[in-house]
Amino acid sequence: MKVAITSGAAEGPTKLNAFDNALLKAGIGDVNLIKVSSIIPANTPLVELPELKPGQMINCILSTVCSNKKGDFISAAIAVANSNDFGCVVEHSGINRDPHEIRESAINMVKYMLEIRNKDIKDLLVEETNHEVENWGAAVAALVFLED
């Protein structure tokens, strides 16, 4: 198994269309996403997101936020922290919050997940996206699980 991290933000005429467009921008709009919880196996390689086969079933950890209030600033983030034994993943999002705060909150939550499990952090990675809403806006960040 491998994982990839991606993000995207977009507008649309409806909430659903904005969300779909954000998924397309992230490269995961033509697949079926299956949300899973937040643990990844030890030493799981992180790779660039490949082109995915349309209709493919993809397990993912997904952060998403939508708004239809013009001028809202939306943010979605994924934080990954690995130990020698396994990794933890946190999704976090917000509306009209400082992107640095969204990022730091995600980092603090994923650090806590490993600390409570008595694991030392080997490495940490964050992916985030931000968007100012015009009509309907959506932002997504995801960790996707890929077959070898």
Buried (B, 14 or more C-beta within 10 A) or exposed (E): EBBBBBBBBBBBEEBEBBBBBBBBBBBBBBBEBEEBEBEBEEEBEBEEBEEBEEEEEBBBBBBBBBBBEEEBBBBBBBBBBBBEBBBBBBBBBBBEBEBEEBBBBBBEBBBEBBEEEEBEBBEBBBBBBBBEBEEBBBBBBBBBBBEE
